[in-house]
Amino acid sequence: MLPKIIVALYPILVFIALVFIFKFFRIRPLTHRRLKIPDVYTVFLVIGLQMFGHHLSSISILPYYFLIISGLALVILMLDLLYYHTFRTRTFFKLWWRITFIITFVIYCAFAIFLLIN
């Protein structure tokens, strides 16, 4: 029962802590408003995926996750080159990292729902 509660509350608690840290230490003005909460939140979700992936199964989810993220980077790179005929590193990494956040959040939610159902 306790692991299910931790899985459900981990993203919420981390998000609240990050909002407090960003407000208290004024991190956004220090980075000229470039660093946002989802940029840092992604790292904590990956850590949560690793912790709760081991709880659900005996294998690690990280190799599969990195395979998905690497494939995403290749697809974005090809779309950049074929559609825009140019490559800008900054916009590529910004788009890739934001889509990585969405994918990580969806995978984490799927794990949480799977754990709550079982």
N, C-alpha and C positions, 0 to 999 in steps of 0.2 A: 504494500500500500504506500509506503514512504517513497519508493522510487517513482511511482506514478505522480505523486504530488510534486516531487522535485522536478520531474520532466515538464510538468505543466507550469510550474512557477519560475523555472530557470530563465526563460527568455524575458518574462515580465520583470523580474528582479534585476536582471542585467540592464534592461532598457531604462528602468527607473534610475539605477545607479549611474549609467552613462549620462542621462539628462542632468542629474545632479552634478556630476563631475564637470560636464561641459559648461554649466551655468556658474558653478562655484569658482572654477579656475579660469573662466573666460577663455576657453580654448579656441573658439571660432574666430574672435578678433585677432588672436595671435597668428592664425594661419591665413589671415586675410579672407575669411569666410569660405575657404576651399574645403576644409575638413568638416564633414557632417557626421552625425551620429551613426547612420547606416554603414559608413566606411569603417568604423571601429567595431560596430556591432557584428559585422560579418565574421571577424576573427573569433569572437566569443561563441557565435553559433557553430562554427567549425569545431571548436573545443567541445561544445555540448554534443555535437554529432558523434565525436569520437568517444566521449564518456558513455553516452547512452546507446551507441552502436554496440559497444562491448557488453552492455547489459542485455541487449536483445539477442545477440548471437555471439558465437565464438570467433567470428572473423571481423576484421577491421573494415569499416566503410570508407575510410580515407582514400585508398587506391581508386575505388570506383568514383568517388567524388572528384578527385583530381583528374581522372580521365574525362569526366563530363565537363569540367571547367576548361581543360585543355582543348577539347573539341569545340567548346563555345568560342574560345579565343581564335581558333583557326577559322571558324565560320565568320566571325566578325571581321577578321583580317581580310578574308576573301571578299566579303561584301564591301568593305572599304575600298579595296583595290579595284573591284569590278564596277562599282556604282559611282564612286567619287573620283576614281583614277588617281588618287593620291593617298598618302598615309601620314597621319598626324599622330605621333606617339601619345601625346597628352590626351587627346580626345578618345583614342583607342583604349587606353588604360582606364580612363574615367567611365566609359560606357561598359567595358568588360567588368570592372569592379562592381558597378551598380547592378548589372544583370546577375553577377555572381551572388550578390546579396539576395536577390529575389529567389534564385534557385536554391540557395542554402536555406532560406526561410521556409520555402515550400517543402524541401526534404525534411527539415526539422519538424515541421507541423505534421507531415505524414508519419514520421517516427512516433511522435507524441500520440497521435490518434491510434496508431497500431498498438502502442503500449497500453493505452487506456481501454481499448477494446478487449485485449487479452486479459 
